[in-house]
Amino acid sequence: MSDSRASSKKEAKQLRAQAAREAIDILYEISTLLNTHLDRRALSLCVSLVENGVNPEALAVVIKELRREAENLQQDGPDAMDVDG
């Protein structure tokens, strides 16, 4: 492969990565305004899941349920996960 083609592919890859970062930045701002409490990494993972076919509504339900469970575990204290009782 010639240097110019390799350079062109590298530039295209960098442009796609930059566009993805900008999209996540915009989505993060919207997410913050909507008080979703998702950080950039979590938001990026959610976007990736949706892009790969996960139903967004189902994903939202799972996230809410995980948050509820985490809150319940925190309220129950450190012994909540002790299986030996």
C-alpha positions in Angstrom: 0.0 0.0 0.0 1.4 3.4 -0.9 2.2 6.0 1.8 -0.5 8.4 0.5 -3.3 5.7 0.7 -2.1 4.7 4.2 -2.1 8.4 5.2 -5.5 8.9 3.7 -7.0 5.9 5.6 -5.4 7.1 8.8 -6.8 10.6 8.3 -10.3 9.2 7.6 -10.1 7.1 10.8 -9.1 10.1 12.8 -12.0 12.1 11.3 -14.4 9.4 12.2 -13.1 9.2 15.7 -13.3 13.0 16.1 -16.9 13.0 14.8 -17.8 10.2 17.3 -16.3 12.3 20.1 -18.2 15.4 19.1 -21.4 13.4 18.9 -20.9 11.9 22.4 -20.1 15.5 23.7 -23.4 16.7 22.3 -25.3 13.7 23.6 -23.6 14.2 27.0 -24.8 17.8 27.1 -28.3 16.7 26.4 -28.0 13.9 28.9 -26.9 16.4 31.5 -29.8 18.7 30.8 -32.1 15.8 31.2 -30.5 14.7 34.5 -29.8 11.2 33.3 -26.8 10.9 35.6 -24.8 9.0 32.9 -21.2 9.8 32.5 -19.5 10.0 29.1 -18.4 6.4 29.2 -21.8 5.0 30.2 -23.4 7.2 27.6 -21.0 6.0 25.0 -21.7 2.4 25.9 -25.4 3.0 25.7 -25.0 4.6 22.2 -22.9 1.6 21.1 -25.5 -0.9 22.4 -28.3 0.9 20.6 -26.3 1.2 17.4 -25.8 -2.6 17.6 -29.5 -3.3 17.8 -30.5 -3.1 21.5 -33.9 -1.6 22.0 -33.5 1.8 23.6 -36.6 1.5 25.7 -35.5 -1.9 27.0 -32.1 -0.4 27.8 -33.6 2.4 29.7 -35.7 -0.1 31.8 -32.6 -2.1 32.6 -30.6 1.0 33.6 -33.4 2.1 35.9 -33.7 -1.3 37.5 -29.9 -1.5 38.0 -30.0 1.9 39.7 -32.9 0.8 41.9 -31.0 -2.4 42.9 -27.8 -0.5 43.6 -29.8 2.0 45.8 -31.4 -0.9 47.7 -28.1 -2.5 48.3 -26.6 0.7 49.6 -29.6 1.2 52.0 -29.2 -2.4 53.3 -25.6 -1.8 54.3 -22.4 -3.7 53.8 -23.8 -7.0 55.1 -26.5 -7.1 52.4 -24.4 -9.2 50.1 -23.1 -11.6 52.8 -24.4 -15.0 51.8 -23.2 -16.7 55.0 -25.6 -14.6 56.9 
